[in-house]
Amino acid sequence: MEYLNSIEDPLKKIAEANIRWVDILDRPDLVRGSLRTASDQVDFIKFPYEARQEIINYGKTADAEMKNLYRNTSGCRLMFFTDSKRIVIKAHLKRKWGYRKMNLWNSAGFDIYEIHKGKYVHKTVVAPNEGKNIFAEQIACRAGEVCIYMPTYNCIEKLLLGIDANAAFKGIDDEEYLPIIFYGHSVTEGAAASRSGNAFPNIFQRITKHEIINLSCSSCCRGLESMGKLIGKLNCSAVVIDYTRNAANVDVFKNTHEKFYMQIRKAHPDKLIILMTSSNFNDWKEYFDYDEIVKETYYRAVDRGEKVRLLDVMGLFQKDEYSLIAVDGSHINDIGMYRVAEALAKLVL
C-alpha cells in the first residue's frame, strides 16, 4: 500500500511507467449499481435532493447520516475484462476513518473478484489504514473478467484504475435481467459484513446474477415519499423493502409502512415486491410490533392478489446461533448476510 498527499502524486513504490490510467468517474459503462443519468460522469448520488430535504424532518441523527452517506458506494461495483497482468487501484475517498459496526475492509474497502466460467472467485480486498484516504495498491491478476465491489460506507472523490499499457480493457455487457432495487437500513446497506462484497445484496447479486441498486442508508430508511417516487420511476424486475429498524415508533411505522408499499405498488403494479421483517437478536418488544405491521401489509397485499413475498428474517436463525451471527442486537456478520441473501434468492429465482 502506498499513501499519497494527492491522487495526482506520482507513485514511488509502484512502477507506473507502463501503466495506462482509466478514470472511473468518466466511465459509466464500467460501473454497476449506480443510478444512471444522461451525464457522461459517474457521481454515485443515490438519494435525490428531495430525499435529503425530506429526511431533515426526522431529526439530527438521520439528517447527519444522509449528509454523510447520500452518495456512498454501497452496492456499486466495477465490471470489466482485461488481460493485464496487474491492476492498480488509485483512490481518493471522502472519509479518513472507519465507521461503527464495521472494519475498514468493509467501510473503505475495494473487494476484488475474478470471474471464471460465470463463477465469482474472491481475490483480495484493498483498504487504507485509519487516518488515510488517498492511496494506491497493485494486485496481480490473470486474464479474464474482474468484479470490484466498492466501499460500503464511504464516498469516492476520485478513482483511477491502472492496467498494463498494451493490455486489453473493456466493459462487460452481461445484463441479462432488469435490476432489483433494495431499500433498507444499515443492515441492508452492508454494515457489519467483513468486507464490501459480503453485504447481503451483493451476495444476492452473485447468487442470482441479477443487477442490483442498493438505495439503503443508516438511520434514513423511513419510507420517504421522495424515495418511493424515485423507486417508482426505476425500470426494475423487483423491489426489496427492508424498512423497519429506522422507524421512529410503532404509531409512525403503522402510518407509513403500507403507505410506502402502496406508493411503490401503484408505480409497479405487476412487479415482485419482497417485504422483510426485522433482525432482532435481543427480543426488543417494539420490533415484534414492527414485524406485525409488516405482516399486515403483506397479508392485505396477498388478499388483493398482488405479487408479493414475505421474508421472516429471524426465522432464518436458531436461538443457539445468535452468538455466532449477531454483532449486536440487530446487525449480522457474514454468516447472517449469506443466510439472508440465500433466502431472498429463493424468493426470486
C-alpha positions in Angstrom: 0.0 0.0 0.0 1.3 3.4 -0.9 -0.2 6.5 0.7 -0.4 9.9 -1.1 -1.0 13.5 -0.3 -2.8 13.9 -3.6 -4.2 11.4 -6.1 -2.2 13.3 -8.7 1.1 12.5 -6.9 3.4 10.1 -8.9 3.9 6.7 -7.3 7.1 5.7 -5.7 6.6 2.1 -4.7 4.7 1.0 -7.8 6.4 1.3 -11.2 3.9 3.3 -13.4 6.0 4.0 -16.5 4.0 1.3 -18.3 0.6 2.0 -16.7 -2.5 3.2 -18.6 -4.8 5.0 -16.2 -8.6 4.9 -16.6 -10.7 7.5 -14.7 -13.7 5.6 -13.4 -15.8 8.7 -13.0 -15.5 9.1 -16.8 -16.6 5.5 -17.5 -20.2 4.9 -16.5 -20.1 1.8 -18.8 -17.8 0.1 -16.2 -20.0 0.9 -13.1 -22.9 -1.2 -11.9 -25.3 -0.3 -9.2 -25.4 3.4 -9.5 -28.3 5.5 -10.8 -27.7 6.1 -14.4 -28.3 9.6 -15.7 -27.8 11.3 -19.1 -24.5 12.6 -17.9 -21.2 11.0 -19.1 -19.9 11.3 -15.5 -20.5 8.9 -12.6 -21.5 10.7 -9.4 -22.8 7.8 -7.3 -25.7 10.0 -5.9 -28.5 7.6 -4.8 -30.6 10.0 -2.7 -32.0 12.9 -4.7 -32.2 16.5 -3.3 -35.8 15.9 -2.3 -34.9 13.0 -0.1 -32.1 14.9 1.5 -34.6 17.7 2.4 -37.3 15.3 3.5 -35.1 13.5 5.9 -34.5 16.7 7.9 -38.0 16.2 9.4 -36.7 13.0 11.1 -34.2 14.6 13.4 -30.5 15.5 13.6 -29.2 11.9 13.5 -31.0 11.0 10.3 -30.0 14.3 8.7 -26.4 13.9 9.6 -26.3 10.3 8.3 -27.9 11.3 5.0 -25.4 14.2 4.5 -22.6 11.8 5.2 -23.8 8.9 3.1 -26.2 10.1 0.3 -23.5 9.3 -2.3 -21.9 6.3 -0.7 -21.0 3.4 -3.0 -22.8 0.6 -1.2 -23.9 -1.9 -3.8 -21.8 -0.4 -6.6 -19.2 -2.4 -8.4 -16.8 -2.3 -11.4 -17.1 -4.9 -14.1 -14.5 -5.3 -16.9 -12.4 -7.6 -18.9 -8.6 -7.3 -19.1 -5.6 -9.4 -19.9 -3.3 -7.1 -17.9 -1.0 -8.9 -15.5 -1.7 -6.4 -12.8 -4.4 -3.9 -11.7 -3.6 -0.8 -9.8 -6.3 0.9 -7.7 -5.5 4.6 -7.0 -8.3 6.1 -4.9 -9.3 9.3 -3.0 -12.0 8.6 -0.5 -14.1 11.2 1.3 -13.5 9.9 4.8 -10.3 9.0 6.5 -11.7 7.0 9.4 -13.7 3.8 9.8 -17.3 3.5 10.6 -19.1 2.0 13.6 -20.1 -1.7 13.4 -17.6 -2.5 10.7 -14.0 -2.7 9.8 -12.1 -0.8 7.2 -12.2 -3.8 4.7 -15.9 -3.1 4.5 -16.4 0.6 5.1 -13.5 1.7 2.9 -12.5 -1.5 1.0 -12.4 -2.4 -2.7 -13.3 -6.1 -2.7 -11.9 -7.9 -5.8 -13.2 -11.0 -7.5 -12.1 -12.8 -10.7 -14.9 -14.4 -12.7 -14.2 -17.8 -14.3 -17.0 -19.5 -16.3 -19.5 -17.4 -14.5 -18.3 -18.2 -11.0 -17.0 -15.4 -8.7 -13.7 -16.3 -7.1 -12.5 -14.0 -4.4 -9.1 -12.5 -5.0 -8.4 -10.0 -2.2 -9.6 -6.7 -0.6 -7.8 -3.4 -0.7 -8.4 -0.8 2.0 -6.4 2.0 3.7 -5.4 2.3 7.3 -7.1 4.6 9.7 -6.4 8.2 9.1 -5.6 7.7 5.4 -7.9 8.3 2.4 -5.6 8.7 -0.6 -3.8 5.5 -1.6 -2.6 3.2 -4.3 -2.3 -0.6 -4.3 -1.2 -3.1 -7.0 -2.8 -6.5 -7.4 -1.5 -9.3 -9.7 -4.2 -10.9 -11.8 -4.8 -13.3 -14.7 -6.6 -12.6 -17.9 -10.4 -12.6 -17.6 -13.4 -10.8 -16.2 -13.0 -8.8 -13.0 -15.6 -7.5 -10.4 -14.6 -4.9 -7.8 -17.2 -4.1 -5.1 -16.7 -0.6 -3.9 -16.7 0.6 -0.3 -19.9 0.2 1.7 -19.6 3.2 3.9 -17.6 5.8 2.1 -17.8 8.2 -0.9 -15.4 8.3 -3.8 -13.9 11.6 -4.7 -11.6 10.2 -7.4 -10.9 6.7 -8.6 -8.2 5.7 -11.1 -7.7 2.1 -12.4 -4.3 1.3 -13.8 -3.6 -1.6 -16.2 -0.6 -2.5 -18.4 -0.3 0.0 -21.2 -0.8 -2.5 -24.0 -3.4 -4.7 -22.3 -6.9 -5.2 -23.5 -9.5 -3.5 -21.4 -13.3 -3.2 -21.9 -16.6 -3.2 -20.1 -18.7 -6.3 -19.9 -22.2 -6.4 -21.5 -23.8 -9.1 -19.4 -27.0 -7.6 -18.1 -29.5 -10.4 -18.5 -32.1 -9.0 -16.1 -33.5 -5.7 -15.1 -32.1 -4.6 -11.7 -33.6 -5.4 -8.3 -34.0 -2.4 -6.0 -33.1 -2.7 -2.3 -34.5 0.0 0.0 -33.4 -0.5 3.6 -31.4 0.5 6.7 -27.8 -0.1 7.8 -28.0 -3.9 7.6 -29.2 -3.7 4.0 -26.5 -1.1 3.4 -23.9 -3.7 4.5 -23.0 -2.7 8.0 -21.1 -5.4 9.9 -20.1 -7.5 6.9 -16.4 -8.4 6.9 -15.9 -6.7 3.5 -18.0 -4.9 1.0 -18.6 -7.9 -1.3 -20.3 -9.7 1.6 -23.2 -7.2 2.2 -26.2 -9.4 1.6 -27.4 -7.5 -1.5 -24.0 -8.1 -3.1 -24.1 -11.8 -2.2 -27.6 -12.0 -3.6 -26.2 -10.4 -6.8 -23.6 -13.1 -7.1 -26.1 -15.9 -6.5 -28.8 -14.7 -8.8 -26.7 -12.8 -11.4 -29.3 -10.1 -11.1 -28.1 -6.5 -11.2 -28.9 -4.6 -8.0 -29.3 -1.0 -7.0 -28.9 -0.5 -3.2 -30.8 2.6 -2.0 -30.2 1.9 1.7 -28.8 4.4 4.3 -28.3 4.1 8.0 -30.9 5.8 10.1 -32.7 7.1 6.9 -34.9 4.2 6.0 -38.2 6.0 6.9 -40.5 5.2 4.0 -39.7 8.6 2.5 -42.3 9.8 -0.1 -39.4 11.1 -2.3 -37.7 7.7 -2.2 -41.0 5.9 -3.1 -41.3 8.3 -6.0 -37.7 7.6 -7.2 -38.2 3.8 -6.9 -41.4 4.1 -8.8 -39.6 5.6 -11.8 -36.8 3.0 -12.0 -37.2 0.2 -14.5 -36.7 -2.9 -12.4 -37.7 -6.6 -12.0 -38.4 -6.5 -8.3 -38.2 -4.3 -5.1 -37.0 -5.4 -1.7 -38.3 -3.3 1.2 -36.3 -3.8 4.4 -37.9 -0.9 6.2 -38.3 -1.5 10.0 -35.3 -0.7 12.1 -35.3 3.1 11.5 -39.0 3.6 12.3 -39.4 6.4 14.9 -42.1 4.5 16.9 -44.8 2.0 16.3 -47.5 4.5 15.5 -45.4 6.3 12.9 -44.4 2.9 11.4 -48.1 1.8 11.2 -49.0 5.0 9.4 -46.2 4.8 6.9 -45.3 1.2 6.0 -48.3 0.2 4.0 -48.5 3.7 2.5 -44.9 3.4 1.3 -45.6 -0.1 -0.1 -48.7 1.1 -1.9 -46.8 4.1 -3.4 -44.4 1.6 -5.0 -47.1 -0.9 -5.9 -49.0 1.8 -7.8 -45.9 2.6 -9.9 -45.0 -1.1 -10.3 -48.4 -3.0 -10.4 -47.0 -6.2 -11.8 -43.5 -6.4 -10.2 -42.5 -8.6 -7.4 -42.2 -6.8 -4.1 -40.4 -8.6 -1.2 -41.1 -7.3 2.4 -38.6 -8.1 5.1 -39.1 -8.3 8.8 -36.5 -7.1 11.5 -33.3 -8.7 12.6 -34.0 -8.6 16.4 -31.5 -10.7 18.4 -32.2 -9.1 21.8 -36.0 -9.7 21.7 -36.8 -6.0 21.7 -40.6 -5.9 22.0 -41.1 -2.8 19.8 -39.6 -4.7 16.8 -42.1 -7.6 17.3 -44.7 -4.9 16.9 -43.0 -3.6 13.8 -42.9 -7.1 12.3 -46.6 -7.5 12.9 -47.2 -4.3 10.9 -45.1 -5.7 8.0 -47.1 -8.9 8.1 -50.3 -7.0 8.0 -49.2 -5.1 4.9 -48.2 -8.4 3.3 -51.4 -10.3 4.1 -53.6 -7.4 2.7 -51.5 -7.4 -0.4 -51.9 -11.2 -0.8 -55.7 -10.8 -0.4 -55.7 -8.3 -3.2 -53.9 -10.8 -5.4 -50.6 -8.8 -5.7 -47.2 -10.2 -6.5 -45.6 -10.0 -3.0 -43.4 -12.2 -0.9 -42.5 -12.1 2.9 -39.1 -12.9 4.3 -39.2 -13.5 8.0 -35.6 -12.7 8.9 -35.5 -14.2 12.4 -36.9 -17.4 11.0 -33.6 -18.0 9.3 -31.7 -18.4 12.6 -31.8 -20.8 15.5 -31.6 -19.3 19.0 -28.3 -21.0 19.8 -26.8 -19.4 16.7 -27.3 -15.9 17.8 -23.9 -15.6 19.5 -22.3 -16.6 16.1 -24.4 -14.4 13.9 -25.3 -11.2 15.8 -22.8 -8.4 16.1 -25.1 -6.6 18.4 -28.9 -6.5 18.8 -29.6 -6.2 15.0 -26.5 -6.3 12.8 -25.4 -9.5 11.3 -22.0 -10.9 10.3 -21.1 -12.8 7.1 -22.9 -16.0 8.1 -26.1 -14.0 8.6 -25.6 -12.0 5.4 -25.3 -15.2 3.5 -28.5 -16.7 5.0 -30.5 -13.6 4.1 -29.1 -13.5 0.6 -29.8 -17.2 0.0 -33.4 -16.8 1.3 -34.0 -13.8 -0.9 -32.6 -15.6 -3.9 -35.1 -18.5 -3.4 -37.9 -16.0 -3.5 -36.7 -14.5 -6.8 -35.4 -17.5 -8.8 
